[in-house]
C-alpha cells in the first residue's frame, strides 16, 4: 500500500465504493499522514470509520479536520450527522446551524436540523425547518418525507398525505413514502388503502421490516390470524436493532397469544 497521498486517497475512495471498508480505512489513514491540507481525505476516512462501526473515532477525525478547515461545509455537515448518530444532539445542532450560517441555501442542513427538533418532539420547530427546506427546493424528497412526518405528528393528516403522495410522484421507487402512506391510512382506519400501500412498499423492498409489522396489524384487525402471524414473524426475522427491542417483545407476545 504505497503511493502519493492523492493515489492513496483514490485507492481509499474506490475501496469504499466496493464495500472494502477496512482497506479503505488503511489507505485513507496513510493518505492523511502524508497530507494534512486536503479536506477530502479526513471526510473519506470518517466515512470509512463510520462504515466500520467506529463512530467515536470518526467523530474525532472530523473534529480535528473542522479545526483545520473551519469553513468546510461538507466536513461540518458530516460531523453533525455523526454527532446526531452518537446521540449528542447539542453538538449536532451546533454543526447544522453552522452550516446554515455559512450557506442558508443548504437544503439538507435545514432538514437535518428539523429532524433533530423532531427527535426531541419539538414538532412545530421541526415544521419550520422543513418548510424552509421546501421553500429552497420544493422537490426535495428528503424534505418532503420529513415535512410529512412533522405534519402527522402535529395532527395535520391531510398535509402529511399530500407530502408523501408528492414523494411517490417524484420517486416512484421509494418504498419509504408508500410505507408512510400505509401507516397513515391504517391509523385512519382505511385498511384497504393501508394494505395496498404496505404491499407496494414490500414489492419495492421485501425486507422493509416495519411494513411487515403494519401489514400484520391490518391482517389482525381483519381477523386473518394465520396471515398476521406470518407477517409478524417476518418482522421479527428482519428487525434486530436494539431500538426496536420493546416492539419485538410486544410482537413476540402477540404471536404467542395468537398461537395459544
C-alpha positions in Angstrom: 0.0 0.0 0.0 2.2 2.7 -1.3 1.9 5.9 -3.4 1.3 9.6 -3.0 -1.5 11.0 -0.8 -3.6 11.6 -3.9 -3.1 8.0 -5.1 -3.9 6.6 -1.6 -7.0 8.8 -1.4 -8.2 7.4 -4.7 -7.5 3.9 -3.6 -9.4 4.5 -0.4 -12.3 6.0 -2.3 -12.5 3.0 -4.7 -12.3 0.6 -1.8 -15.2 2.4 -0.1 -17.3 2.2 -3.3 -16.9 -1.6 -3.4 -17.5 -2.0 0.3 -14.0 -2.9 1.3 -14.1 -0.6 4.3 -11.0 -2.0 6.1 -8.8 -1.5 3.1 -10.3 2.0 2.6 -9.5 2.8 6.2 -5.9 1.7 5.8 -5.4 3.7 2.6 -7.0 6.8 4.0 -5.1 6.8 7.3 -1.9 6.6 5.3 -3.0 9.4 3.0 -3.9 11.6 6.0 -0.5 11.1 7.5 1.1 12.3 4.2 -1.2 15.3 3.5 -2.9 17.5 6.1 -4.0 20.1 3.6 -6.6 18.0 1.8 -10.1 18.3 3.4 -11.5 15.4 1.4 -9.1 12.8 3.0 -10.5 13.1 6.6 -14.0 13.3 5.1 -13.5 9.9 3.4 -11.7 8.4 6.4 -14.5 9.4 8.7 -16.9 7.7 6.3 -14.8 4.5 6.3 -14.6 4.5 10.1 -18.4 5.0 10.3 -18.9 2.1 7.9 -16.6 0.1 10.1 -18.8 1.0 13.2 -16.1 3.2 14.7 -18.3 6.3 15.1 -16.4 7.8 18.1 -13.2 7.7 16.2 -15.0 9.0 13.1 -16.1 12.0 15.2 -12.6 12.6 16.4 -11.2 12.7 12.9 -13.9 15.1 11.8 -13.5 17.4 14.8 -9.7 17.6 14.1 -10.4 18.3 10.4 -13.0 21.0 11.2 -10.5 22.7 13.4 -8.1 22.8 10.4 -10.8 23.7 7.9 -13.4 25.7 10.0 -15.5 26.8 7.0 -15.7 23.5 5.1 -19.4 22.8 4.8 -19.1 19.1 4.0 -16.8 18.4 7.0 -19.1 20.3 9.4 -22.2 18.6 8.0 -20.6 15.2 8.3 -19.6 16.0 11.9 -23.2 17.0 12.6 -24.6 13.7 11.2 -22.0 11.7 13.2 -22.9 13.6 16.5 -26.6 13.0 15.7 -26.0 9.3 15.3 -24.0 9.2 18.6 -26.8 10.9 20.4 -25.1 14.2 21.0 -28.0 16.5 20.0 -26.4 19.7 21.2 -23.2 19.1 19.1 -25.2 18.1 16.1 -27.4 21.2 16.3 -24.4 23.4 16.5 -23.0 21.8 13.3 -26.2 22.1 11.3 -26.6 25.7 12.5 -23.0 26.5 11.5 -23.6 25.0 8.0 -26.7 27.2 7.6 -24.7 30.3 8.9 -22.2 29.6 6.1 -24.8 29.0 3.4 -28.5 29.5 4.2 -29.5 27.6 1.0 -28.2 24.3 2.3 -31.4 22.3 2.0 -30.2 19.2 3.7 -28.9 21.2 6.7 -32.4 22.6 7.2 -33.9 19.2 7.0 -31.4 17.6 9.4 -31.9 20.5 11.9 -35.6 19.8 11.6 -35.1 16.1 12.2 -33.2 17.0 15.3 -36.1 19.0 16.6 -38.5 16.2 15.6 -36.5 13.7 17.6 -36.8 16.0 20.6 -40.6 16.3 20.0 -40.3 19.9 19.1 -42.6 19.3 16.1 -43.6 22.9 15.4 -39.9 23.9 15.2 -39.2 20.9 13.0 -42.0 22.0 10.7 -40.5 25.5 10.4 -37.2 24.0 9.3 -38.7 21.6 6.8 -40.8 24.5 5.3 -37.6 26.5 4.9 -36.0 23.5 3.1 -39.1 23.2 0.8 -39.0 26.9 0.1 -35.5 26.3 -1.2 -36.2 23.1 -3.0 -39.9 22.1 -3.4 -38.9 18.8 -4.9 -36.5 17.6 -2.2 -37.6 14.1 -1.3 -35.7 14.3 2.0 -37.5 17.5 2.9 -41.0 16.2 1.8 -40.7 13.0 3.8 -39.6 14.9 6.9 -42.2 17.6 6.4 -44.9 14.8 6.2 -43.7 13.3 9.4 -43.8 16.6 11.2 -47.3 17.3 9.9 -48.5 13.9 11.0 -47.0 14.5 14.5 -48.9 17.8 14.7 -52.2 16.1 13.6 -52.3 17.6 10.1 -53.0 14.3 8.3 -54.1 15.9 5.0 -50.8 17.8 4.7 -48.9 14.6 5.6 -50.7 12.6 2.9 -50.1 15.3 0.4 -46.4 15.4 1.1 -46.0 11.6 0.9 -48.0 11.4 -2.3 -45.7 14.0 -3.9 -42.8 11.9 -2.9 -44.3 8.9 -4.7 -44.7 11.1 -7.8 -41.1 12.3 -7.7 -39.6 9.0 -6.6 -42.0 6.2 -7.6 -39.5 3.6 -6.5 -39.0 5.0 -3.0 -40.5 2.5 -0.5 -40.5 4.8 2.5 -43.1 7.1 1.0 -45.5 4.2 0.4 -44.9 2.9 3.9 -45.7 6.3 5.3 -48.9 6.5 3.4 -49.8 2.9 4.6 -49.3 3.9 8.2 -51.5 7.0 7.8 -54.3 5.0 6.1 -54.0 2.3 8.7 -54.1 4.8 11.6 -57.1 6.4 10.0 -59.0 3.0 9.8 -58.7 2.7 6.0 -57.5 -0.9 5.9 -57.8 -1.4 2.2 -55.6 1.5 1.3 -53.3 0.8 4.2 -52.7 -2.8 2.9 -52.3 -1.6 -0.7 -49.5 0.8 0.4 -47.8 -1.8 2.6 -47.8 -4.3 -0.3 -46.4 -1.7 -2.6 -43.7 -1.0 -0.1 -42.8 -4.7 0.1 -42.9 -5.0 -3.6 -40.1 -2.4 -3.8 -38.3 -3.7 -0.7 -39.3 -7.1 0.6 -37.1 -6.6 3.7 -38.8 -3.4 4.8 -39.4 -4.7 8.3 -42.0 -2.2 9.6 -44.1 -2.6 6.5 -44.5 -6.3 7.6 -45.4 -5.1 11.1 -48.2 -2.8 9.8 -49.4 -5.5 7.4 -49.6 -7.9 10.3 -51.7 -5.4 12.3 -54.0 -5.0 9.3 -54.4 -8.7 9.0 -55.1 -9.0 12.7 -57.8 -6.3 12.5 -59.4 -8.4 9.8 -59.1 -11.5 12.0 -56.8 -13.1 9.4 -54.8 -14.8 12.1 -52.6 -17.0 10.0 -51.5 -14.1 7.7 -51.0 -11.9 10.7 -48.7 -14.4 12.4 -46.7 -14.8 9.2 -46.3 -11.1 8.8 -45.3 -10.6 12.4 -42.7 -13.5 12.2 -41.2 -11.9 9.1 -40.9 -8.6 11.0 -39.1 -10.3 13.9 -36.7 -12.0 11.4 -35.8 -8.8 9.7 -35.8 -6.3 12.6 -32.9 -7.0 15.0 -31.9 -3.4 16.1 -31.7 -2.5 19.7 -34.1 0.4 19.2 -36.9 -2.0 18.3 -36.4 -4.3 21.2 -39.6 -3.3 23.0 -41.6 -3.6 19.8 -40.1 -7.1 19.2 -41.0 -8.2 22.7 -44.6 -6.9 22.2 -44.9 -8.7 18.8 -43.5 -11.9 20.3 -46.1 -11.7 23.0 -48.9 -11.1 20.4 -47.7 -14.1 18.3 -47.7 -16.3 21.4 -51.2 -15.2 22.3 -52.5 -15.9 18.7 -50.9 -19.4 18.7 -52.2 -20.4 22.2 
